Amino acid sequence: MNSTPHWLTALADSAGTMPVPHPMRPPETGGRESAILILFGEGPQGPDLLLIQRNHGLRRHAGQPAFPGGRIEAADGSPEAAALREAAEETGVDPAGIDVVGRLPELYLSYSDFRVVPVLAWWREPCEVRPVDLGEVAAVSRVPVADLAAPENRVEVRYGEGPRRGPGFRVGGMLVWGFTGAIVDSLLVLGGWELPWRREGLTDMFEATPHGLRPVG
């Protein structure tokens, strides 16, 4: 069995008290309760993360990479149970081989009115994964943390006409951005994996539109 590594328990301790950017702070009331699974494993290139790519036909977040997850149902009993159930339904991952190690602070997606509990977990006994719910999931990938941290894979995403920008990562044939990109960016910092990269004057930038992303410049 592959016991939880020290670096992940240390990351869980730090993540539990990480600051939440103002746009992601949940309102005092309201919002639909949901959970996502941030599942770390050990792959050929070291630590990796399990990501899905959403189906292009979805009404919300179509085609976007994301962490497995969804609504918390009454029968779940906890965000952890909901995150594991949703991950199993979407990717075929076996919850029996996963150890939950902590949570990130609750986050808010104003666009879809979701209150999201990010559940941090260790993939003690990895298994084969694949798109199970084909109506929701187009692809499933284990993405090495080293690829996410590599400066040459990092881009900026501009949100509309205003000054707001967010991190993006070009990995595994995907562009990880938005809510998921912001969480990945925070995890890289908390885990001590972030490498120096050119934030200013980027020639490789993307702009978020209602239909996805388009290159800028």
C-alpha positions in Angstrom: 0.0 0.0 0.0 1.1 3.6 -0.8 0.8 5.6 2.4 0.1 9.3 2.3 3.3 11.2 1.7 4.5 13.8 4.1 4.4 16.5 1.5 0.7 16.0 1.0 -0.1 16.1 4.7 1.9 19.3 4.9 0.0 20.7 1.9 -3.3 19.8 3.6 -2.3 21.7 6.7 -1.4 24.8 4.7 -4.4 24.5 2.3 -6.9 24.5 5.2 -6.1 28.1 6.0 -5.2 29.5 2.6 -6.7 32.9 1.8 -9.7 33.0 -0.5 -9.7 35.6 -3.2 -12.6 38.0 -2.9 -14.5 36.8 -6.1 -14.4 33.3 -4.7 -15.7 34.1 -1.2 -19.1 32.4 -0.6 -22.0 34.6 0.4 -23.3 34.3 3.9 -26.4 32.5 2.6 -27.6 30.8 -0.5 -25.7 28.9 -3.2 -26.0 25.3 -4.2 -23.8 23.0 -2.2 -21.2 20.9 -4.1 -17.8 19.2 -3.7 -14.9 18.5 -5.9 -12.1 15.9 -5.5 -8.5 17.1 -5.7 -6.9 13.7 -6.0 -3.1 13.5 -5.9 -1.3 10.3 -7.0 2.2 9.1 -7.7 2.9 8.7 -11.4 6.0 8.1 -13.6 7.0 11.8 -13.4 6.2 12.2 -9.7 3.0 13.6 -8.1 0.1 14.1 -10.4 -3.5 15.3 -10.3 -6.7 13.7 -11.7 -8.5 16.0 -14.1 -11.5 15.6 -16.3 -12.5 17.5 -19.5 -16.2 18.3 -19.6 -18.3 17.4 -22.5 -18.7 20.1 -25.2 -22.5 19.8 -25.2 -23.0 20.9 -21.6 -24.9 24.0 -20.7 -22.3 25.2 -18.2 -18.5 25.0 -18.4 -18.7 23.1 -21.7 -15.4 21.6 -22.8 -13.5 22.9 -19.8 -11.0 20.9 -17.8 -12.0 20.4 -14.2 -11.7 18.4 -11.0 -14.2 15.6 -10.7 -17.2 16.6 -8.6 -20.8 17.8 -8.4 -23.8 18.5 -6.2 -23.9 17.2 -2.6 -26.9 15.0 -2.3 -28.8 14.4 0.9 -27.7 10.7 0.9 -24.0 11.7 0.8 -23.8 12.8 4.4 -20.6 14.9 3.8 -18.7 16.8 1.1 -16.1 14.1 1.2 -18.6 11.4 0.4 -20.1 13.5 -2.3 -16.7 14.2 -3.9 -15.8 10.5 -3.9 -19.2 9.4 -5.3 -19.0 12.0 -8.1 -15.5 11.0 -9.0 -16.4 7.4 -9.2 -19.4 8.2 -11.4 -17.4 10.4 -13.7 -14.1 8.6 -13.9 -14.5 5.0 -12.5 -12.0 5.7 -9.7 -12.4 3.3 -6.8 -13.1 5.2 -3.5 -11.7 2.2 -1.5 -8.2 3.1 -2.8 -8.4 6.8 -1.8 -7.5 8.4 1.5 -9.1 11.8 2.3 -6.5 14.1 3.9 -8.2 17.4 4.2 -10.2 20.3 2.7 -9.5 23.6 1.1 -11.7 26.5 2.3 -15.2 26.6 0.7 -15.2 28.5 -2.6 -17.9 30.2 -4.6 -18.7 30.1 -8.3 -20.9 33.1 -8.9 -21.6 32.1 -12.6 -23.4 28.9 -11.6 -24.2 29.8 -7.9 -22.3 26.8 -6.6 -20.7 26.7 -3.1 -17.8 24.3 -3.6 -15.9 22.3 -1.0 -12.6 21.2 -2.4 -11.7 17.8 -0.9 -8.0 16.9 -0.8 -7.1 13.2 -1.2 -4.3 10.7 -1.8 -4.6 8.0 -4.4 -3.3 5.1 -2.3 -4.2 2.4 -4.7 -4.5 3.8 -8.2 -6.7 2.1 -10.7 -7.6 2.5 -14.4 -9.8 5.6 -15.1 -11.9 6.6 -18.1 -14.9 8.7 -19.0 -17.8 6.8 -17.4 -20.6 9.4 -17.6 -20.2 10.2 -21.3 -22.9 12.9 -21.1 -20.7 14.9 -18.7 -17.1 13.8 -19.3 -15.2 13.7 -22.6 -11.8 12.7 -21.2 -9.9 11.8 -18.0 -6.2 12.6 -17.4 -3.6 12.2 -14.8 -1.6 15.4 -15.2 1.9 15.5 -13.7 2.5 18.4 -11.2 5.8 19.0 -13.0 4.0 19.8 -16.2 1.7 22.2 -14.4 4.6 23.9 -12.8 6.7 24.2 -16.0 7.0 27.9 -16.9 6.6 27.1 -20.6 3.2 25.6 -20.0 1.8 28.7 -18.2 -0.4 31.4 -19.8 -2.7 34.2 -18.6 -6.4 34.4 -19.3 -8.1 37.7 -19.5 -11.7 37.9 -18.4 -13.7 40.2 -20.7 -12.8 43.8 -21.3 -11.8 44.5 -17.7 -8.4 44.2 -15.9 -9.2 40.8 -14.3 -6.8 38.0 -15.3 -6.3 34.5 -14.2 -3.8 31.6 -14.5 -3.9 29.1 -17.3 -1.9 25.8 -17.9 -1.4 24.1 -21.3 -1.0 20.4 -20.4 -2.1 17.1 -21.8 -3.7 18.7 -24.8 -5.9 20.9 -22.5 -6.0 24.5 -21.4 -6.7 24.5 -17.7 -8.1 27.9 -16.7 -10.9 29.6 -14.7 -11.9 28.1 -11.4 -9.8 25.0 -11.8 -6.8 27.0 -13.0 -7.0 29.2 -9.9 -7.0 26.2 -7.6 -4.1 24.6 -9.4 -2.2 27.9 -9.1 -2.8 28.0 -5.3 -1.8 24.4 -4.9 1.5 25.0 -6.8 2.3 27.8 -4.4 1.3 25.9 -1.2 3.2 22.8 -2.3 6.4 24.7 -3.1 6.3 23.6 -6.7 5.9 27.0 -8.4 8.7 28.0 -10.7 9.5 31.6 -11.8 7.7 32.5 -15.0 7.2 35.6 -17.0 3.9 37.2 -15.8 4.3 40.5 -17.6 4.3 41.2 -21.3 3.1 37.7 -22.2 2.8 37.0 -25.9 0.7 33.9 -25.3 -2.5 35.1 -23.7 -6.1 34.0 -24.0 -9.4 35.8 -23.4 -12.4 34.2 -21.8 -15.6 34.5 -23.8 -19.2 33.1 -23.3 -18.2 30.3 -25.7 -14.8 29.5 -24.3 -11.4 30.9 -25.0 -9.8 32.7 -27.9 -6.2 33.7 -28.4 -5.3 37.4 -27.8 -2.9 39.1 -30.2 
